[in-house]
Amino acid sequence: MSSNTFLYPRDLRQSSVDEDDRFMESLGPLVGFFTHKVEEKIILIRHLSQEEEAANHRSAPHQPNHNPQRAGPHHAYHSVRSMLEAELQRGVVSFDSQTASGSRTLLRLHRSLLWLQLLLEKLGSEPEGRTMGELCREAYLQVLAPHHPWLMQRAAELVFSAMPDRTVFLQIVCVRRQEEAKPVINIIVTAIREIHRRTERELNIRNMLELP
């Protein structure tokens, strides 16, 4: 899964972010609150991509040498890199105020991905006596809470206090003991870490890691 290809509208089924969203959905009540937030952000980026594609189709018949069978190579949402560059050039990214840009939305998804990575790492390494709520809270406080308003932090606390036992997670990944879950967790974490690394690089070189 490559973070440099997940935005192409014809290829969304192969989206790395979509794959992680589906995995979060499979966790059900464990992370349902956060899955909903992730889905909202994916829908926004997909909507921007569809708008771009529609605009390209409207203008394409008036362009010389137009071939309707070819996927448009100049689609701004073809990749993470092309989206960031296009939105910077168009002035839709603000470093001072919040905008409904794909770049800002990607940054929020990027943070959520790190939260999921930390949670899974804790599930694979922390003693079984520690609850899901405790592990989720620690990962949340480390990654997401500094960027969330007070009301959202309180809502997250309610979710943590209502989380089921860790055995629910073991059932989801079809194992009985935590030791059996570790190989599965390691595979998922390795993939997430690579996606996060690539996206971090693209955001960092454009000074976008702290967009409002």
N, C-alpha and C positions, 0 to 999 in steps of 0.2 A: 504494500500500500504506500503510495507516494503522496506526500502533502502538496507536491507541486502539480497534481492532476485532479484533485478532488472537486474542483469547481466547474469543470466543463459540463454544460447542461445535458449533453448527449450521453454522459458517462457517469451520471450521479449514482447509479447502482453500484459502481466500483469506488464510491467516495470513501476515503479513510475516515472522515468525520461521521458519515452515515453509518459505517461499520461500528464505530464506537458508540454511536447513539443506539443502535440495535442491541449492542451488548448491555448498555445501561438499562434498556427496556427489559431485557431478560432478567435483570436483577430485581425487577418489579418493585415491591414495597421498600426495598433497601435504599434505593436512590431515586424513587419516583419524582420527588420534588425537584431534583436537579435535572432529571431527564426532560421534564417539561420545559425548563429554561433553555436547555440545549436545543430542543426541537424548535422553539420560537426563533432562535438565532439561525438555525439551518434554513428554516422557511424564509427568513428575510433575505439571506444570501441567494437562495434559489430564485426568489422573486426578482431580485436585481439582475440575476443572470438571464432569466426569461425575458425581462424587459429589454435587455441588451440584444438578445437574439431576435426579438420581434422588430426592434429598430433596424437591425442589420438586414432583415428580410424586406422591410419596407423600402430601404434605400438601395438594395442590391440590384433590382432590375434596371436602375438608371446608371449602373456602373459598367464601364467597358469590360469585355471578356468575362462577364459574369457566368459562373457555372453553378446552377442550383444544387448539383449533386455533391459539391465539395463543402466540407465543414469549414466555416469561416475561421481562418488562422488569426484574424485580427480581433476576435471576440475578447473583450476586456476581461471576461470571467473564465477564460480558458484555463488559467492556473492561478495559484496564489500569487506568484510573482507578477503576472500580467495584471491581476486585479489591483494589487497595491500600487503598481506604477501608473496604471490608467487613472485610478482615483486621485492620486497625487497630482497628476497633470491636469485633471479636470477641476481641481480645487474643491472636491466634495469631502475631503478629509480635513478636519479642523483639529489643531493642536491646542485650542483654547476652549472649545465648547463641544457638547455632544452633538453628533450628527448620525443620521441613519445610513452610514456608509458600510460597505462590505468589510472594509479594513478594520473599523472599530468593532464590528460584530465578530470578525475573525479573532481579534484579540481576546474577546470574552470567551469564545470557544477554546482558545489556546489555554486560558487559565483553568477552565473546567476540565480540560484534558489532563492538566497537571494534577488537579485535585483527584481525579480518578486514578491516576498513576500512584499517587501517594497512598490513597486508600487501599489499593490492591497490594502494594508493598507491605503495608501494615498488616493486612489480612494474612499475608504469607509468612510474616516474621514475628508478630506479637503473640504472646501467650494466649491460649484459648480462653483463659479466664476473663480476658478483656472483652467488653461488649462491642457490638457493631456501632452503637451510638457513640461510644467513647472514641473509636477509631475514626469515624466520620467527622466527629467534632474536631479532633486534632488536625486532620487534613484540611478541614474547612477553615479553621482559625489560621493555619499556616499560609494558605493560598488565596482563598476567596474573601474571607471576612474583611480584610483591609480595603477591599474595593466595593463593599456592599454597604448600603445605608442601614441605619439602626433597625428599622422595621423589618428589613429582609433578614438581618442577623437573628432577630427574635423569632421569626417564622422558621428559620433553619433550626433553632434550638428546640422548637416544638417537634420538628421532624426527628431530630436525634433522640429525643426522649421516648418516641413511639416506635423506634426501630425494633424489628424482631431479632431473635437470637441468631448468633453466627451459624448455627446449624442450617438455617435457611439458605445461606450462601453455599454451603457445602452441597446441599441438595440440588441447587441450581447448576452447579458444575459437575453433578453426578458422581460425587465421592462421599465417603463416610467420615474420613478423618482429615484433619488439616494437613497432615503430611502428604496425603494423596493429592491435595489441591495445589500444592506448591508448583509442580511442573506446569500445570495449566496456567497458574498465575504468572509464572516466569515468562511464558510465551507471550501472553497478553501485554505484560509490562514492557517487554523488549520492543514490541511493535509500537506501543504508545510512546515510549521514550524516543524512538527514532522519528516519529511524526512530530513530536514536540520539538526535538532538536532542529529539524529542518525549518519548521515554522518560526521558531525563535530566531533563527539566523536571518530569515527574510524580514521579519519585523524589526529586528535590532539594527540592521544596516540602514533602515529608513527612519530610525528613531521613533518607532511606533509602539514601543512597549508600555508607554504610559499615556496613551490616548485617553481623553476624558470620557 
